[in-house]
Amino acid sequence: MGLRRAEVVLVSILAVLAVLVTLVVRAQPPPSESLEAIHFNTEEYVGKRVRLSGTVRVFQDTGAPYYVLEDAQQNRVLLRSDPRALAPLVGKGLTVTGVVGFDDTAGIYLTVQDLAPNR
């Protein structure tokens, strides 16, 4: 005995609705957070998708240069992204979307998913 046709249609409609709701939720922009909040409450943000704004800075303590997003109080988050995309933005304001992470070597970092120069 198979499902009746009406049951198949209902299940199909519910599946499509579930997919649409998931897509709408994911399409919404993540919340804007401050670098200060990320810096002082890192554990609350690790694994979360956020939007941050600041100025791109470059440092070269050891090895290859690395890029950070910095606010006026010098709170910083390492930007994990293609250095070729970040190099021309050094010294400029930037809004970045990505996922916050932390490790003992790099400290607080953002895996960049999207970036846009501030206007």
N, C-alpha and C positions, 0 to 999 in steps of 0.2 A: 504494500500500500504506500503510495507516494503522497506527498503533500498535495492538497487540493490547489487548484490554480490560484485562488484568492490568497491562500496562505503564502504561496511562492511570491506573489506580487507584493504582499505586505512585508515580507522579510527583505525583499529586494529594495523596497522604498526605505525601510529602516536602515539598511546598510548604506545606502547612498546618503541619507541624512547624517549618519554618524561620520562619514568621510567629509562631508561639507562642513560640519561643525568643527572637526579637527583642523581643516584647512583655514577656516576663518580665525580660529584661536591662534594658530601659528602665524598668520599673516599680520596680526596686530603688532605694532612696534613694542619692543620691550620698554620697561620703565626707565626713565632717565634717573641716574644716580650720580652722586657727587664722588669725586676721587677721595675726598676726606672720609665719607661713609665707608667706602670700600677699604680704605687704609686701616681704619680703626675697628671695623667689624667684618674683617675678611671672612671668617668662618661662616657668617650669615649669607655671603654672596657666592662662595665657591660652588661651581656647577650651574650657576644661574646666568641667564642671558640678560644683559643690561646694555644701556646706551650711556656713554660717557663723553664729556667734552673737556678739552684742555688744549695745551700747546704741545706740539711734537718736539722732543729733544733727542739728541743723539749723544751717546757716551761710548768710550772705548777704553775701559779699564784694563782688560786683558783680552787678547784675541780680536775677533771681529767686532765691528761697531754694533751697538744695540740701541733700539729706539724705545722711548717711553712717552706716555702721555702725562703731562704735568699740569697742576693747577697753580694759582698764585701763591699758595702756602707750601709749595714744593712737595705736595703729595704726588706720588708717581705710581704708575702701573706699567709694567713691561708690555710692549705690544708684540705679540707673536703674529707676524705677517711677513709678506714678501718685502725684504728691505728695499727692493727697487721701487715699490709703490710708496714707501715711507720717506725715502731719501729726499725727494723734491719738496716734501711737506715740512721739513725741519724749520722750526721757528714760527710755524703757522698754526692757527687755531683749527681744531679738527673735532668732529663728532664721530665717534666710533661705536659700532655695535658688535658685541661678541660675548663669549662665555668666560667668566672669571675663573681663574685657577690659582693654585699656590703649590710651590714645591720649595724644599730647603735650599736649592741651588739658585733658582731664578727669583724667588720671592713671589710677590703678587704679579700675576700676568693676565692678559686678556687675549684669548684666541680670537683674532679679528675675523668677523664675517662680512662687515660692511664698513666703509669709511666715507666721510663727506667733509670737505672743507667748510669751516664756519663762514658765514657771510658777514 
